[in-house]
Amino acid sequence: MESAIYVDGKFVPASEAKITVFDHGLLYGDGVFEGIRAYSKRVFKLEQHVKRLFISARAIDLKIPHTEEEFAELILEACRRNNIVDGYIRPIVTRGPGDLGLDPRKCTRGASVIIIAGTITLYAKEKYELGLKIVTSSYRRVPPQSLSPSIKSLNYLNQIMARIEANRANADEALMLDIHGYVSEATADNFFIVQNRAVITPYSSTNLPGITRQTVLDLAEEHGLKAVEKPFSLFDIWAADEAFITGTAAEIGPVVDVDGRLIGDGKPGKVTKQIQAWYRKLANSTGTPIYG
């Protein structure tokens, strides 16, 4: 059965879901998006994701033609129309159609809203059991002086270039450093290390303030682990007991190899496995009900 996609005010079959080639989201990456998970017929952290979408839109001076409450309901309706039990939702808001100039004022019709509800798989199941191998990219994460990493924009070319390097190295993911040489994030995920049962991640000043990232920090403190935000370098990764990535699509992914160096004993660590279990339990027991 063909999926239903929301495009500018109505749900249409996927084969009929279209935008104009003059949309500035296509032409210039001028827009914002979110990635949201549904588990056991509930949308996980729906309110937080919608709020972050609206904050990103405000940051680029883009007006979404719905309230946050209306947008949340559209996401739930997209899930219902696609019979989502466990799934992945991608809401997108672009600047809308304009002309071949990049001036946002040319987009006189206003924003376009698209919502896709389906599934996603970033890594094979065995990667969560055996661990991920990552490489450090030669590309630095775009600094906040150029573009705030808090904006979840449609322009991911910086991360894509890093991911191409990972693909060429036959790695699962790429690690990106900031312009000062400190760890920023992976191409689509936040990055954590574990040292002496302390869970450590960089400040969000150079990376996206991930909702899964914050959930992990909260879970760590709730279960008696020390949760720390601070800058750290590649040396700290080499010296770490464990490492893992977090993201809505990736969930909690153990990292066992960075640039050919084994992390800890080269297997997913005990703390990482605990966090995976805590996160799985929370995600499958909380959230906004899809079906009433």
N, C-alpha and C positions, 0 to 999 in steps of 0.2 A: 504494500500500500504506500502511495506517495505521501511524503511528509508535507505538512502545512507550514508555511512561513509567513510571518507578519511583515508586510511592507506598506508603510505609509497609509495606515488606516484600515487595512483589511487583510485577512488571511487568504493566501492563494496557494495552489499546489507548487511544489518546489520547481517544477519545470516552467512555471509561469512567473517565478519570482525574479524581477528585473529592476535595475536602476539605469538611468541614462548614462551614456559615456561622458557626459559633461558634469557628472556629480563630482564635487571637489574632494570627496572622500577617495574616489578612484584616482583623480588627477593629481592630487597633492597629499594624500594621507591626512586630509583635514577632517578629523572626526575622532570619536572616542568609542570605547567598547568595554565590555566586561566578559569574564568567563565565570559561569555559575554552575554548581553541581546540584543534582537532585539525587537523594538516596531514600529508598523505601517510601516512595510517594510523598516526599517532603522536599522542599527547596531549602538547601542549607545556607544559612547566613544571607537570606534574601534581602533583608532591610539594609545590611551593611554594603552589599554589592550595589544596590540601587543608589544608595547615598554616595558611594564612591564614583559611580557613573556621573551623577549630577555635579559632583565637585570637579571632576575632570572637565566636564562641559563648561562649567563656569570659568575654569582656569583658562580656557581658550576662547572665552566670550561667545559660546554657542548656546543658544536657547533651545531647550528640549520642549516640544509642544505638549507636554503632559506634566501632571504633578508626580511626585515620587510615588504616591499611593496608586495613581492610575497606571504608572509604568509597572509597578509590582504586579498589579492585577493582569496586565497584558502578558507578563512573563508566565504567570500561572495559567492563563488561558492557552498560551502556546504549548505548555506542557500537557494540558488536558487534550488539546486537539491532536497531539502526537502520542497520546497514551503513555506518557513518561512514567516509569516507576523508578529506575535508576538511569540518570542521563546527564547531559551537559547542555547548558543554554548559553547562547551567544547573542546578547543584545548589542546592537551597533547604532550609533547616531552619527550621521555625516553632516557636513555643512549644507548639503543639498546641491541641486543643479545650479550651475553658473555658466561662465564662458571659459575660454582658454587662458584668461588672465587669472593670477592667483588671488586677486583682491577679494576678500570674503564679502564685501558689499555687493559684488555681482551675483551672489546667491540670493536673489530677491524672494524666491518662493519660501525659503526657510528650510529647517533641518529635515532630513529623511531619517526615519526610524525603521530598523529591521530587527526582527527577533527570530533566531533559529533555535529550535529545540531538537536535539538528537543525542548522539553518543560521541565519545572521544576516547582514544587509547594512545597515550604518549609512549609508553614503554611496555614491553612484553612482561607477562606475569613473573617469569623467572628473574627478571632484573630486580624486582622487589625482594626476591629471596636470596639472590646471589650478590646483588649490588651493582651500582652503576660505575662506569669508567668515564672520567671526564678529562678534558685538556684545557689548559689556560690559553685563552685567545690572545692574539697580538693586538686585537682591536680593544681600545679602552671604552668603557661605558661613557656615553655622552654626559658631560658634567652638568650639574645644576645651573652653572653660570650660562649654559647654552639652552638647555631645556629641562624643566623640572621632571625628575623621574617619577614624581607623584602623579603625573598626568598619564593615564593609560590611553595613549593615543593610537591611531591607526598606523602611525609610521614606526615600523619595527625594523627598518633596514639595518640599523646599528647592530641589533641582536642577530639578524639573519646572516650578516657577514661573519659574525662569530660562529654561528651554527654551521656555516659552510666549512669553516676550518675544522670543526669537530667531525663533520661528515668525512672530510678528506683524511682525517687521522683515525677513522673507524672508531670514534668515541661515541658515547651515548649523549653527551652534553658538553657545552663549553662553559668555562668559568671566565667571567669578565672582571677585570680590575678597574679601579677608578684612575683618574689622571695622576694621582699621587702614588699609585702602586699598591694601594690597599684593596682588599677583596670588596667587590660591589655585589654582584649577583650572578646567577647563571642566565642563559638567554631568555628564559621564560619563567624562572623560579628564583625564590630567595635561597640563600645558602647559610647553613649552620655548621658549627663544629661542636664537639663535646669534649670537654677537658675536665677531669676530676669530677665528673657528674654535674658539671655546670654546662648549661645549654647556651651557646654564644652565637650571636648573629650581628652583622654590621648595623650601625644606625641606618635609618631609612633615608638619610639625606642624599645618598648616591644610588638608591635603588627604590623600586616600587614598594610602598608600605603594604605588603601583601596581607590579605585577610586570613589566609592559612598561616602565614608567618605569625600574626598576632595570636591566632588560636593556639599555636604551638607554645608560644611564650606563656599564655594563660594556663595551658594544661601543665606545663612544666612546674610552674609555681604552685598550682593546685595540688600537685602530687609530690611536693617537697623537694623539687629540684631547683637549683639556682638558675634563674633566667637573666642573661646579661646581654646588653646591647653595647658594643664597643668596636672600634676599628681593629682589624687584624690583617696580617699579611700571609703570603704563601708559606712562610716559615711556620706560622701558627697552625696551618693546615697540616703540614708535614709532621708536626709534633703532636697533633690531636689524637685523642683516643678513638674518635668516631667523627663522621661527617654525614650530612644528609641535605637534600634539597626539599623545599616545600612550595606548593602551588595548588591552585584549585584543580587544574587538570592533572598535574603530576601527583597530587596528594603528598605523601611522605616517601621520598625515594632515597634509600641508603646509598652513600657514595663510598666506594672501597678503594678507588685508584684515581690519583690525580697526577697527570703527566708521567705515568709509569711508576709512580711511588705508591706503595701500599699504605693505606690509612689504617692505623691500629694493626690488627692481625690479618687485614685483608678480607674480612667478612663483615656483614652488617652487625653493628654493635648492639649490646644489651639495651642501652638507653634508647637508641633509635627504634628498636623493636617495641619497646614499651610505648614510645610516643605514637608509633604506627597503630598499636592496639587501642590506645586512649582516643586517638583521633577517629578511628573507625567506629568505635562505640558511640562517640558523640555525634558523628555525622549521621549515623543510622538511627538515632533516637531523638534527634531534635530537628527543628526547621519548620517552615511554613507549609501546612498541608496543601496538597494540590487539589484533592478531590473532596473538599468540603468538610 
